[in-house]
Amino acid sequence: MTKKEKAILNSRTFGELLDAEYGKIGTKKRDEFELKAQYFVISEMLKEARREAKLTQQQLADKIGTKKSYISRIENGKCDIQLSTLYRIFETGLGRRVSLLIA
């Protein structure tokens, strides 16, 4: 059994598991994981909000003046999204209020 496998098996918290799998906070591999995780969270929030609004991807795209394929890529975490676009999608397209917290 490798050192990494032992560390994973001995992890008692989610943080310890992340440390074992991706490295400590601030390492390149961990930073890449954290970024992908943030994209995933945003994409899931968008999908959920769009479905609650009973809109298709095409209808949402039409409301905000973009293409369905762009909405699909965002929902699948396949593209970067500008903050202004995120606001436009949620506030104009879905009637939701966006607040930003920087910690």
Jmol script that loads the backbone (N, CA, C; Angstrom):
load data "model"
ATOM      1  N   MET A   1       0.857  -1.178   0.000  1.00  0.00           N
ATOM      2  CA  MET A   1       0.000   0.000   0.000  1.00  0.00           C
ATOM      3  C   MET A   1       0.903   1.241   0.000  1.00  0.00           C
ATOM      4  N   THR A   2       0.567   2.196  -0.846  1.00  0.00           N
ATOM      5  CA  THR A   2       1.378   3.412  -0.935  1.00  0.00           C
ATOM      6  C   THR A   2       1.095   4.340   0.241  1.00  0.00           C
ATOM      7  N   LYS A   3       1.991   5.298   0.410  1.00  0.00           N
ATOM      8  CA  LYS A   3       1.829   6.300   1.474  1.00  0.00           C
ATOM      9  C   LYS A   3       0.523   7.081   1.272  1.00  0.00           C
ATOM     10  N   LYS A   4       0.239   7.410   0.021  1.00  0.00           N
ATOM     11  CA  LYS A   4      -0.990   8.157  -0.291  1.00  0.00           C
ATOM     12  C   LYS A   4      -2.229   7.326   0.054  1.00  0.00           C
ATOM     13  N   GLU A   5      -2.227   6.063  -0.319  1.00  0.00           N
ATOM     14  CA  GLU A   5      -3.362   5.184  -0.012  1.00  0.00           C
ATOM     15  C   GLU A   5      -3.576   5.064   1.490  1.00  0.00           C
ATOM     16  N   LYS A   6      -2.483   4.960   2.237  1.00  0.00           N
ATOM     17  CA  LYS A   6      -2.585   4.896   3.698  1.00  0.00           C
ATOM     18  C   LYS A   6      -3.185   6.182   4.262  1.00  0.00           C
ATOM     19  N   ALA A   7      -2.723   7.322   3.718  1.00  0.00           N
ATOM     20  CA  ALA A   7      -3.230   8.609   4.189  1.00  0.00           C
ATOM     21  C   ALA A   7      -4.728   8.743   3.904  1.00  0.00           C
ATOM     22  N   ILE A   8      -5.153   8.266   2.741  1.00  0.00           N
ATOM     23  CA  ILE A   8      -6.573   8.318   2.383  1.00  0.00           C
ATOM     24  C   ILE A   8      -7.385   7.434   3.333  1.00  0.00           C
ATOM     25  N   LEU A   9      -6.915   6.235   3.556  1.00  0.00           N
ATOM     26  CA  LEU A   9      -7.635   5.311   4.445  1.00  0.00           C
ATOM     27  C   LEU A   9      -7.680   5.790   5.886  1.00  0.00           C
ATOM     28  N   ASN A  10      -6.662   6.505   6.312  1.00  0.00           N
ATOM     29  CA  ASN A  10      -6.598   6.993   7.690  1.00  0.00           C
ATOM     30  C   ASN A  10      -7.235   8.368   7.877  1.00  0.00           C
ATOM     31  N   SER A  11      -7.750   8.938   6.829  1.00  0.00           N
ATOM     32  CA  SER A  11      -8.386  10.255   6.923  1.00  0.00           C
ATOM     33  C   SER A  11      -9.633  10.177   7.796  1.00  0.00           C
ATOM     34  N   ARG A  12      -9.766  11.144   8.699  1.00  0.00           N
ATOM     35  CA  ARG A  12     -10.936  11.178   9.579  1.00  0.00           C
ATOM     36  C   ARG A  12     -11.874  12.329   9.255  1.00  0.00           C
ATOM     37  N   THR A  13     -11.380  13.292   8.500  1.00  0.00           N
ATOM     38  CA  THR A  13     -12.216  14.425   8.113  1.00  0.00           C
ATOM     39  C   THR A  13     -12.131  14.604   6.603  1.00  0.00           C
ATOM     40  N   PHE A  14     -13.061  15.369   6.067  1.00  0.00           N
ATOM     41  CA  PHE A  14     -13.046  15.641   4.637  1.00  0.00           C
ATOM     42  C   PHE A  14     -11.791  16.430   4.261  1.00  0.00           C
ATOM     43  N   GLY A  15     -11.380  17.345   5.129  1.00  0.00           N
ATOM     44  CA  GLY A  15     -10.168  18.119   4.888  1.00  0.00           C
ATOM     45  C   GLY A  15      -8.937  17.241   4.803  1.00  0.00           C
ATOM     46  N   GLU A  16      -8.841  16.250   5.698  1.00  0.00           N
ATOM     47  CA  GLU A  16      -7.714  15.314   5.657  1.00  0.00           C
ATOM     48  C   GLU A  16      -7.744  14.488   4.374  1.00  0.00           C
ATOM     49  N   LEU A  17      -8.928  14.110   3.948  1.00  0.00           N
ATOM     50  CA  LEU A  17      -9.057  13.351   2.700  1.00  0.00           C
ATOM     51  C   LEU A  17      -8.602  14.191   1.511  1.00  0.00           C
ATOM     52  N   LEU A  18      -9.018  15.454   1.480  1.00  0.00           N
ATOM     53  CA  LEU A  18      -8.583  16.342   0.395  1.00  0.00           C
ATOM     54  C   LEU A  18      -7.073  16.542   0.427  1.00  0.00           C
ATOM     55  N   ASP A  19      -6.515  16.711   1.625  1.00  0.00           N
ATOM     56  CA  ASP A  19      -5.067  16.861   1.751  1.00  0.00           C
ATOM     57  C   ASP A  19      -4.345  15.635   1.195  1.00  0.00           C
ATOM     58  N   ALA A  20      -4.848  14.452   1.526  1.00  0.00           N
ATOM     59  CA  ALA A  20      -4.217  13.215   1.077  1.00  0.00           C
ATOM     60  C   ALA A  20      -4.320  13.045  -0.434  1.00  0.00           C
ATOM     61  N   GLU A  21      -5.471  13.379  -0.979  1.00  0.00           N
ATOM     62  CA  GLU A  21      -5.701  13.164  -2.414  1.00  0.00           C
ATOM     63  C   GLU A  21      -5.106  14.267  -3.279  1.00  0.00           C
ATOM     64  N   TYR A  22      -5.236  15.537  -2.853  1.00  0.00           N
ATOM     65  CA  TYR A  22      -4.862  16.664  -3.709  1.00  0.00           C
ATOM     66  C   TYR A  22      -3.735  17.524  -3.157  1.00  0.00           C
ATOM     67  N   GLY A  23      -3.279  17.253  -1.947  1.00  0.00           N
ATOM     68  CA  GLY A  23      -2.218  18.055  -1.347  1.00  0.00           C
ATOM     69  C   GLY A  23      -2.804  19.133  -0.446  1.00  0.00           C
ATOM     70  N   LYS A  24      -1.927  19.785   0.258  1.00  0.00           N
ATOM     71  CA  LYS A  24      -2.331  20.841   1.183  1.00  0.00           C
ATOM     72  C   LYS A  24      -2.846  22.057   0.419  1.00  0.00           C
ATOM     73  N   ILE A  25      -3.646  22.882   1.107  1.00  0.00           N
ATOM     74  CA  ILE A  25      -4.143  24.131   0.523  1.00  0.00           C
ATOM     75  C   ILE A  25      -2.954  24.975   0.093  1.00  0.00           C
ATOM     76  N   GLY A  26      -3.020  25.489  -1.117  1.00  0.00           N
ATOM     77  CA  GLY A  26      -1.950  26.318  -1.657  1.00  0.00           C
ATOM     78  C   GLY A  26      -1.055  25.597  -2.638  1.00  0.00           C
ATOM     79  N   THR A  27      -1.154  24.268  -2.692  1.00  0.00           N
ATOM     80  CA  THR A  27      -0.375  23.532  -3.691  1.00  0.00           C
ATOM     81  C   THR A  27      -1.093  23.610  -5.030  1.00  0.00           C
ATOM     82  N   LYS A  28      -0.348  23.439  -6.103  1.00  0.00           N
ATOM     83  CA  LYS A  28      -0.924  23.558  -7.443  1.00  0.00           C
ATOM     84  C   LYS A  28      -2.078  22.573  -7.665  1.00  0.00           C
ATOM     85  N   LYS A  29      -1.851  21.314  -7.297  1.00  0.00           N
ATOM     86  CA  LYS A  29      -2.890  20.301  -7.516  1.00  0.00           C
ATOM     87  C   LYS A  29      -4.148  20.616  -6.717  1.00  0.00           C
ATOM     88  N   ARG A  30      -3.985  21.072  -5.478  1.00  0.00           N
ATOM     89  CA  ARG A  30      -5.140  21.415  -4.636  1.00  0.00           C
ATOM     90  C   ARG A  30      -5.865  22.633  -5.196  1.00  0.00           C
ATOM     91  N   ASP A  31      -5.108  23.646  -5.623  1.00  0.00           N
ATOM     92  CA  ASP A  31      -5.729  24.841  -6.200  1.00  0.00           C
ATOM     93  C   ASP A  31      -6.554  24.497  -7.436  1.00  0.00           C
ATOM     94  N   GLU A  32      -6.025  23.611  -8.282  1.00  0.00           N
ATOM     95  CA  GLU A  32      -6.766  23.183  -9.479  1.00  0.00           C
ATOM     96  C   GLU A  32      -8.056  22.469  -9.082  1.00  0.00           C
ATOM     97  N   PHE A  33      -7.967  21.601  -8.072  1.00  0.00           N
ATOM     98  CA  PHE A  33      -9.158  20.904  -7.592  1.00  0.00           C
ATOM     99  C   PHE A  33     -10.186  21.901  -7.061  1.00  0.00           C
ATOM    100  N   GLU A  34      -9.748  22.852  -6.237  1.00  0.00           N
ATOM    101  CA  GLU A  34     -10.655  23.838  -5.641  1.00  0.00           C
ATOM    102  C   GLU A  34     -11.353  24.659  -6.723  1.00  0.00           C
ATOM    103  N   LEU A  35     -10.614  25.031  -7.760  1.00  0.00           N
ATOM    104  CA  LEU A  35     -11.201  25.801  -8.855  1.00  0.00           C
ATOM    105  C   LEU A  35     -12.273  24.984  -9.580  1.00  0.00           C
ATOM    106  N   LYS A  36     -11.962  23.732  -9.872  1.00  0.00           N
ATOM    107  CA  LYS A  36     -12.951  22.864 -10.526  1.00  0.00           C
ATOM    108  C   LYS A  36     -14.174  22.661  -9.646  1.00  0.00           C
ATOM    109  N   ALA A  37     -13.951  22.556  -8.349  1.00  0.00           N
ATOM    110  CA  ALA A  37     -15.067  22.383  -7.415  1.00  0.00           C
ATOM    111  C   ALA A  37     -15.965  23.612  -7.419  1.00  0.00           C
ATOM    112  N   GLN A  38     -15.372  24.794  -7.493  1.00  0.00           N
ATOM    113  CA  GLN A  38     -16.165  26.021  -7.542  1.00  0.00           C
ATOM    114  C   GLN A  38     -16.986  26.091  -8.822  1.00  0.00           C
ATOM    115  N   TYR A  39     -16.386  25.729  -9.955  1.00  0.00           N
ATOM    116  CA  TYR A  39     -17.140  25.692 -11.212  1.00  0.00           C
ATOM    117  C   TYR A  39     -18.299  24.717 -11.115  1.00  0.00           C
ATOM    118  N   PHE A  40     -18.052  23.565 -10.493  1.00  0.00           N
ATOM    119  CA  PHE A  40     -19.108  22.564 -10.335  1.00  0.00           C
ATOM    120  C   PHE A  40     -20.265  23.123  -9.512  1.00  0.00           C
ATOM    121  N   VAL A  41     -19.962  23.787  -8.418  1.00  0.00           N
ATOM    122  CA  VAL A  41     -21.006  24.354  -7.558  1.00  0.00           C
ATOM    123  C   VAL A  41     -21.824  25.381  -8.334  1.00  0.00           C
ATOM    124  N   ILE A  42     -21.153  26.274  -9.047  1.00  0.00           N
ATOM    125  CA  ILE A  42     -21.870  27.291  -9.836  1.00  0.00           C
ATOM    126  C   ILE A  42     -22.732  26.627 -10.896  1.00  0.00           C
ATOM    127  N   SER A  43     -22.196  25.618 -11.567  1.00  0.00           N
ATOM    128  CA  SER A  43     -22.972  24.954 -12.622  1.00  0.00           C
ATOM    129  C   SER A  43     -24.205  24.267 -12.052  1.00  0.00           C
ATOM    130  N   GLU A  44     -24.074  23.651 -10.889  1.00  0.00           N
ATOM    131  CA  GLU A  44     -25.218  22.988 -10.271  1.00  0.00           C
ATOM    132  C   GLU A  44     -26.258  23.999  -9.788  1.00  0.00           C
ATOM    133  N   MET A  45     -25.791  25.130  -9.266  1.00  0.00           N
ATOM    134  CA  MET A  45     -26.728  26.174  -8.838  1.00  0.00           C
ATOM    135  C   MET A  45     -27.504  26.710 -10.037  1.00  0.00           C
ATOM    136  N   LEU A  46     -26.819  26.891 -11.158  1.00  0.00           N
ATOM    137  CA  LEU A  46     -27.471  27.382 -12.367  1.00  0.00           C
ATOM    138  C   LEU A  46     -28.509  26.383 -12.864  1.00  0.00           C
ATOM    139  N   LYS A  47     -28.139  25.118 -12.944  1.00  0.00           N
ATOM    140  CA  LYS A  47     -29.092  24.099 -13.403  1.00  0.00           C
ATOM    141  C   LYS A  47     -30.331  24.069 -12.517  1.00  0.00           C
ATOM    142  N   GLU A  48     -30.110  24.082 -11.207  1.00  0.00           N
ATOM    143  CA  GLU A  48     -31.226  24.020 -10.269  1.00  0.00           C
ATOM    144  C   GLU A  48     -32.130  25.248 -10.399  1.00  0.00           C
ATOM    145  N   ALA A  49     -31.532  26.418 -10.475  1.00  0.00           N
ATOM    146  CA  ALA A  49     -32.319  27.648 -10.589  1.00  0.00           C
ATOM    147  C   ALA A  49     -33.086  27.692 -11.906  1.00  0.00           C
ATOM    148  N   ARG A  50     -32.448  27.249 -12.984  1.00  0.00           N
ATOM    149  CA  ARG A  50     -33.120  27.238 -14.293  1.00  0.00           C
ATOM    150  C   ARG A  50     -34.301  26.278 -14.273  1.00  0.00           C
ATOM    151  N   ARG A  51     -34.117  25.123 -13.685  1.00  0.00           N
ATOM    152  CA  ARG A  51     -35.205  24.141 -13.617  1.00  0.00           C
ATOM    153  C   ARG A  51     -36.343  24.632 -12.726  1.00  0.00           C
ATOM    154  N   GLU A  52     -36.003  25.278 -11.614  1.00  0.00           N
ATOM    155  CA  GLU A  52     -37.032  25.842 -10.739  1.00  0.00           C
ATOM    156  C   GLU A  52     -37.839  26.924 -11.460  1.00  0.00           C
ATOM    157  N   ALA A  53     -37.168  27.661 -12.346  1.00  0.00           N
ATOM    158  CA  ALA A  53     -37.838  28.699 -13.130  1.00  0.00           C
ATOM    159  C   ALA A  53     -38.607  28.105 -14.313  1.00  0.00           C
ATOM    160  N   LYS A  54     -38.493  26.779 -14.472  1.00  0.00           N
ATOM    161  CA  LYS A  54     -39.166  26.057 -15.557  1.00  0.00           C
ATOM    162  C   LYS A  54     -38.775  26.606 -16.934  1.00  0.00           C
ATOM    163  N   LEU A  55     -37.463  26.839 -17.084  1.00  0.00           N
ATOM    164  CA  LEU A  55     -36.929  27.320 -18.353  1.00  0.00           C
ATOM    165  C   LEU A  55     -36.023  26.257 -18.956  1.00  0.00           C
ATOM    166  N   THR A  56     -36.059  26.154 -20.270  1.00  0.00           N
ATOM    167  CA  THR A  56     -35.085  25.318 -20.962  1.00  0.00           C
ATOM    168  C   THR A  56     -33.798  26.130 -21.114  1.00  0.00           C
ATOM    169  N   GLN A  57     -32.747  25.456 -21.492  1.00  0.00           N
ATOM    170  CA  GLN A  57     -31.499  26.179 -21.754  1.00  0.00           C
ATOM    171  C   GLN A  57     -31.714  27.198 -22.875  1.00  0.00           C
ATOM    172  N   GLN A  58     -32.478  26.830 -23.879  1.00  0.00           N
ATOM    173  CA  GLN A  58     -32.738  27.746 -24.996  1.00  0.00           C
ATOM    174  C   GLN A  58     -33.509  28.974 -24.529  1.00  0.00           C
ATOM    175  N   GLN A  59     -34.532  28.776 -23.708  1.00  0.00           N
ATOM    176  CA  GLN A  59     -35.314  29.908 -23.206  1.00  0.00           C
ATOM    177  C   GLN A  59     -34.460  30.847 -22.373  1.00  0.00           C
ATOM    178  N   LEU A  60     -33.604  30.295 -21.522  1.00  0.00           N
ATOM    179  CA  LEU A  60     -32.711  31.133 -20.717  1.00  0.00           C
ATOM    180  C   LEU A  60     -31.739  31.881 -21.613  1.00  0.00           C
ATOM    181  N   ALA A  61     -31.184  31.199 -22.582  1.00  0.00           N
ATOM    182  CA  ALA A  61     -30.258  31.846 -23.516  1.00  0.00           C
ATOM    183  C   ALA A  61     -30.941  32.991 -24.252  1.00  0.00           C
ATOM    184  N   ASP A  62     -32.168  32.788 -24.690  1.00  0.00           N
ATOM    185  CA  ASP A  62     -32.914  33.842 -25.383  1.00  0.00           C
ATOM    186  C   ASP A  62     -33.146  35.050 -24.473  1.00  0.00           C
ATOM    187  N   LYS A  63     -33.436  34.789 -23.187  1.00  0.00           N
ATOM    188  CA  LYS A  63     -33.706  35.882 -22.242  1.00  0.00           C
ATOM    189  C   LYS A  63     -32.489  36.766 -22.006  1.00  0.00           C
ATOM    190  N   ILE A  64     -31.309  36.179 -22.070  1.00  0.00           N
ATOM    191  CA  ILE A  64     -30.115  36.972 -21.766  1.00  0.00           C
ATOM    192  C   ILE A  64     -29.277  37.292 -22.995  1.00  0.00           C
ATOM    193  N   GLY A  65     -29.752  36.880 -24.168  1.00  0.00           N
ATOM    194  CA  GLY A  65     -29.068  37.228 -25.411  1.00  0.00           C
ATOM    195  C   GLY A  65     -27.795  36.445 -25.678  1.00  0.00           C
ATOM    196  N   THR A  66     -27.829  35.153 -25.406  1.00  0.00           N
ATOM    197  CA  THR A  66     -26.673  34.311 -25.701  1.00  0.00           C
ATOM    198  C   THR A  66     -27.160  33.035 -26.386  1.00  0.00           C
ATOM    199  N   LYS A  67     -26.278  32.095 -26.571  1.00  0.00           N
ATOM    200  CA  LYS A  67     -26.634  30.850 -27.242  1.00  0.00           C
ATOM    201  C   LYS A  67     -26.876  29.732 -26.236  1.00  0.00           C
ATOM    202  N   LYS A  68     -27.720  28.795 -26.621  1.00  0.00           N
ATOM    203  CA  LYS A  68     -28.005  27.620 -25.794  1.00  0.00           C
ATOM    204  C   LYS A  68     -26.728  26.860 -25.488  1.00  0.00           C
ATOM    205  N   SER A  69     -25.844  26.757 -26.462  1.00  0.00           N
ATOM    206  CA  SER A  69     -24.602  26.003 -26.263  1.00  0.00           C
ATOM    207  C   SER A  69     -23.747  26.618 -25.155  1.00  0.00           C
ATOM    208  N   TYR A  70     -23.811  27.946 -24.993  1.00  0.00           N
ATOM    209  CA  TYR A  70     -23.058  28.605 -23.932  1.00  0.00           C
ATOM    210  C   TYR A  70     -23.639  28.239 -22.568  1.00  0.00           C
ATOM    211  N   ILE A  71     -24.964  28.259 -22.461  1.00  0.00           N
ATOM    212  CA  ILE A  71     -25.613  27.859 -21.201  1.00  0.00           C
ATOM    213  C   ILE A  71     -25.257  26.415 -20.881  1.00  0.00           C
ATOM    214  N   SER A  72     -25.283  25.556 -21.890  1.00  0.00           N
ATOM    215  CA  SER A  72     -24.946  24.149 -21.700  1.00  0.00           C
ATOM    216  C   SER A  72     -23.513  23.991 -21.210  1.00  0.00           C
ATOM    217  N   ARG A  73     -22.582  24.720 -21.815  1.00  0.00           N
ATOM    218  CA  ARG A  73     -21.180  24.618 -21.390  1.00  0.00           C
ATOM    219  C   ARG A  73     -21.009  25.085 -19.950  1.00  0.00           C
ATOM    220  N   ILE A  74     -21.706  26.142 -19.559  1.00  0.00           N
ATOM    221  CA  ILE A  74     -21.620  26.620 -18.174  1.00  0.00           C
ATOM    222  C   ILE A  74     -22.179  25.553 -17.233  1.00  0.00           C
ATOM    223  N   GLU A  75     -23.342  25.016 -17.575  1.00  0.00           N
ATOM    224  CA  GLU A  75     -23.979  24.007 -16.723  1.00  0.00           C
ATOM    225  C   GLU A  75     -23.150  22.729 -16.608  1.00  0.00           C
ATOM    226  N   ASN A  76     -22.301  22.492 -17.577  1.00  0.00           N
ATOM    227  CA  ASN A  76     -21.445  21.307 -17.544  1.00  0.00           C
ATOM    228  C   ASN A  76     -20.029  21.630 -17.066  1.00  0.00           C
ATOM    229  N   GLY A  77     -19.822  22.865 -16.612  1.00  0.00           N
ATOM    230  CA  GLY A  77     -18.518  23.270 -16.089  1.00  0.00           C
ATOM    231  C   GLY A  77     -17.420  23.262 -17.126  1.00  0.00           C
ATOM    232  N   LYS A  78     -17.789  23.500 -18.381  1.00  0.00           N
ATOM    233  CA  LYS A  78     -16.826  23.399 -19.475  1.00  0.00           C
ATOM    234  C   LYS A  78     -16.265  24.740 -19.927  1.00  0.00           C
ATOM    235  N   CYS A  79     -16.616  25.825 -19.270  1.00  0.00           N
ATOM    236  CA  CYS A  79     -16.077  27.114 -19.687  1.00  0.00           C
ATOM    237  C   CYS A  79     -15.995  28.061 -18.503  1.00  0.00           C
ATOM    238  N   ASP A  80     -15.109  29.024 -18.641  1.00  0.00           N
ATOM    239  CA  ASP A  80     -15.014  30.077 -17.645  1.00  0.00           C
ATOM    240  C   ASP A  80     -16.204  31.014 -17.831  1.00  0.00           C
ATOM    241  N   ILE A  81     -16.596  31.646 -16.755  1.00  0.00           N
ATOM    242  CA  ILE A  81     -17.718  32.569 -16.846  1.00  0.00           C
ATOM    243  C   ILE A  81     -17.317  33.878 -16.184  1.00  0.00           C
ATOM    244  N   GLN A  82     -17.579  34.964 -16.873  1.00  0.00           N
ATOM    245  CA  GLN A  82     -17.295  36.273 -16.305  1.00  0.00           C
ATOM    246  C   GLN A  82     -18.346  36.595 -15.255  1.00  0.00           C
ATOM    247  N   LEU A  83     -17.942  37.368 -14.277  1.00  0.00           N
ATOM    248  CA  LEU A  83     -18.853  37.735 -13.207  1.00  0.00           C
ATOM    249  C   LEU A  83     -20.063  38.479 -13.754  1.00  0.00           C
ATOM    250  N   SER A  84     -19.852  39.357 -14.727  1.00  0.00           N
ATOM    251  CA  SER A  84     -20.970  40.111 -15.305  1.00  0.00           C
ATOM    252  C   SER A  84     -21.969  39.176 -15.983  1.00  0.00           C
ATOM    253  N   THR A  85     -21.474  38.123 -16.609  1.00  0.00           N
ATOM    254  CA  THR A  85     -22.355  37.144 -17.248  1.00  0.00           C
ATOM    255  C   THR A  85     -23.116  36.350 -16.199  1.00  0.00           C
ATOM    256  N   LEU A  86     -22.443  35.982 -15.124  1.00  0.00           N
ATOM    257  CA  LEU A  86     -23.100  35.267 -14.039  1.00  0.00           C
ATOM    258  C   LEU A  86     -24.252  36.091 -13.469  1.00  0.00           C
ATOM    259  N   TYR A  87     -24.001  37.374 -13.248  1.00  0.00           N
ATOM    260  CA  TYR A  87     -25.061  38.264 -12.760  1.00  0.00           C
ATOM    261  C   TYR A  87     -26.208  38.331 -13.756  1.00  0.00           C
ATOM    262  N   ARG A  88     -25.884  38.484 -15.046  1.00  0.00           N
ATOM    263  CA  ARG A  88     -26.924  38.594 -16.075  1.00  0.00           C
ATOM    264  C   ARG A  88     -27.782  37.333 -16.120  1.00  0.00           C
ATOM    265  N   ILE A  89     -27.153  36.179 -16.023  1.00  0.00           N
ATOM    266  CA  ILE A  89     -27.900  34.918 -16.061  1.00  0.00           C
ATOM    267  C   ILE A  89     -28.852  34.822 -14.876  1.00  0.00           C
ATOM    268  N   PHE A  90     -28.313  35.028 -13.675  1.00  0.00           N
ATOM    269  CA  PHE A  90     -29.146  34.841 -12.490  1.00  0.00           C
ATOM    270  C   PHE A  90     -30.140  35.972 -12.285  1.00  0.00           C
ATOM    271  N   GLU A  91     -29.724  37.213 -12.464  1.00  0.00           N
ATOM    272  CA  GLU A  91     -30.623  38.327 -12.170  1.00  0.00           C
ATOM    273  C   GLU A  91     -31.592  38.613 -13.305  1.00  0.00           C
ATOM    274  N   THR A  92     -31.101  38.729 -14.529  1.00  0.00           N
ATOM    275  CA  THR A  92     -31.978  39.018 -15.661  1.00  0.00           C
ATOM    276  C   THR A  92     -32.710  37.773 -16.136  1.00  0.00           C
ATOM    277  N   GLY A  93     -31.970  36.696 -16.303  1.00  0.00           N
ATOM    278  CA  GLY A  93     -32.552  35.479 -16.854  1.00  0.00           C
ATOM    279  C   GLY A  93     -33.427  34.707 -15.897  1.00  0.00           C
ATOM    280  N   LEU A  94     -33.026  34.669 -14.618  1.00  0.00           N
ATOM    281  CA  LEU A  94     -33.735  33.814 -13.670  1.00  0.00           C
ATOM    282  C   LEU A  94     -34.431  34.582 -12.551  1.00  0.00           C
ATOM    283  N   GLY A  95     -34.292  35.899 -12.547  1.00  0.00           N
ATOM    284  CA  GLY A  95     -34.957  36.700 -11.524  1.00  0.00           C
ATOM    285  C   GLY A  95     -34.435  36.450 -10.121  1.00  0.00           C
ATOM    286  N   ARG A  96     -33.187  36.052 -10.024  1.00  0.00           N
ATOM    287  CA  ARG A  96     -32.570  35.791  -8.725  1.00  0.00           C
ATOM    288  C   ARG A  96     -31.612  36.921  -8.388  1.00  0.00           C
ATOM    289  N   ARG A  97     -31.396  37.116  -7.114  1.00  0.00           N
ATOM    290  CA  ARG A  97     -30.429  38.118  -6.660  1.00  0.00           C
ATOM    291  C   ARG A  97     -29.115  37.405  -6.369  1.00  0.00           C
ATOM    292  N   VAL A  98     -28.019  38.002  -6.804  1.00  0.00           N
ATOM    293  CA  VAL A  98     -26.703  37.443  -6.582  1.00  0.00           C
ATOM    294  C   VAL A  98     -25.980  38.305  -5.564  1.00  0.00           C
ATOM    295  N   SER A  99     -25.382  37.654  -4.580  1.00  0.00           N
ATOM    296  CA  SER A  99     -24.522  38.389  -3.648  1.00  0.00           C
ATOM    297  C   SER A  99     -23.178  37.680  -3.636  1.00  0.00           C
ATOM    298  N   LEU A 100     -22.144  38.451  -3.495  1.00  0.00           N
ATOM    299  CA  LEU A 100     -20.792  37.931  -3.585  1.00  0.00           C
ATOM    300  C   LEU A 100     -20.108  38.087  -2.232  1.00  0.00           C
ATOM    301  N   LEU A 101     -19.510  37.022  -1.746  1.00  0.00           N
ATOM    302  CA  LEU A 101     -18.788  37.043  -0.491  1.00  0.00           C
ATOM    303  C   LEU A 101     -17.340  36.689  -0.770  1.00  0.00           C
ATOM    304  N   ILE A 102     -16.456  37.560  -0.364  1.00  0.00           N
ATOM    305  CA  ILE A 102     -15.044  37.291  -0.508  1.00  0.00           C
ATOM    306  C   ILE A 102     -14.481  37.105   0.892  1.00  0.00           C
ATOM    307  N   ALA A 103     -13.935  35.932   1.143  1.00  0.00           N
ATOM    308  CA  ALA A 103     -13.453  35.626   2.497  1.00  0.00           C
ATOM    309  C   ALA A 103     -11.948  35.548   2.524  1.00  0.00           C
TER     310      ALA A 103
END
end "model"
wireframe off; spacefill off
backbone 0.3
color backbone group
